[in-house]
Amino acid sequence: MSITNHYQEQILILMNKTFRIDWITVVIYFLLVTAGILNIFSSTYDIESSTYINYDSLAFKQFAFFIFSLISGVFVLMAPSKFFRKFSSLIYLFSIMLLIGLFAFGNTVYGHKSWYTFFGISIQPTEIAKFATNLAIAKLLSEIQINLKKIKSLSQVFLIIVIPVILTLMQPDFGSALIFLSFIFVLFREGLNPNFLFFLALSLILAIFALLKPILYVSVFLTGFFGCFYFILKKIYKKVSIFPLLTVFIASCAYVYSINHVYNDLLSQRHKDRIDIFLGKETDIMGVGYNLNQSIIAIGSGGLSGKGYLQGTQTKGRFVPRQHTDYIFSSIGEEWGFYGTSTIIILFATLILRILFRAEQQKNVFGRSYAYGTASLIFMHFFINVGMSIGLVPTIGIPLPFISYGGSSMFTFTTLVFVYINIDANRLNETRI
């Protein structure tokens, strides 16, 4: 084959891939990024400034992050789809090394040793680890011998998730560690026993109970509960082995003590205060609860149609701290109102459902699992960020994908989505594995 024919063949392949691209996802991506840059500009713009164009502004920096991420995304689209499966393990190991390196070379920001800084540019490797973990899980689930109904296979998958979770908790960054639990949705799709959902619900209830009551009180309660449960079973079935129940009891006590340890020894005081407010243990609207209270005021003041772009009094008065990052949704609510927030919610819902719909059309487990992981990560970020802006979940510092300010977040979610688009565009050429 001549060089000319080779290039012509490559051009034809690229054109065919272009026609198969999920353009609905691409359009939603651009709409969300545009909304983000506009609202970052609004939440950080100095109304007394004489110019709208400021190359040192956060909005301009976010635009630069977007351009860099978009260029990277184009290269991702041009790569063979098999590349991501082939090198997923190396990408995962690289992300783990970045997380470990933080303890020696990381910088502390907002109480978390979660950042590298190079030439004035900050990089948060936890964001990269989310993408890498998604790839690694998809790769493992696509192995022929993997069966999530077997303890060995399940342990392997959980190990992939647990390692970055532990390293993230040690920073300590509880919010980012929580995001990794979103991969549970992927496991359910690929055959995880539905009883685990019941187990997760009980674990959540027990965790809340452990946070609300003293550890000794919870221990006494568990002892009494399992003791009564054992005697009831013995009364009904006469012969009942105590060892399975004893194992569950010991595991429950260990779980409660681990929750207590994470809360008292690993979480920063500001995170503990926010959890206390969410659980109703504190009501300090002028102190710890100030951010949340101001966010709710800003969203509520927007009404149906909002106060207008650059016209938000809470936004312009800087009443909501870190509004361009954690509380960007409050800026949208105040200036764009119910119509604006509903539009953002609809865009995210459409994006997530679109990815899930296309996931079911994948011809192999790797493509389907990766797509489910992508949708799960976006959903978890979206749910927590919007939820903490309106008081449904504790404030734990989770960015709103494509909208909140941050180069690491923009790059990671752009790469996450564009890898999905690449895999989806090539699904007709993939084998059923």
Protein Blocks (a to p, Z undefined) as FASTA:
>chain_A
ZZklmmmmmmmmmmmmmmmpcfklmmmmmmmmmmmmmmmmmmmccfkbcbfbdfkbmklm
mmmmmmmmmmmmmmmmmpcfklmmmmmmmmmmmmmmmmmmmmmmmcceehiafbcceehi
acdfklmmmmmmmmmmmmmmmpmklcfkbmklmmmmmmmmmmmmmmmmmmpcfklmmmmm
mmmmmmmmnopafklmmmmmmmmmmmmmmmmpcfklmmmmmmmmmmmmmmmmmmmnopac
fklmmmmmmmmmmmmmmmmmmmmmmpcfklmmmmmmmnopaccfklmmmmmmmmmmmmmm
nmmnonbehiafklmnomaghklmmmmmmmmmmmnommlmmmmmmmmmmmmmmmmmmmmm
pcbfklmmmmmmmmmmmmmmmmmmmmmmnopaccehiacehkagcfklmmmmmmmmmmmm
mmmmmmmmpccZZ
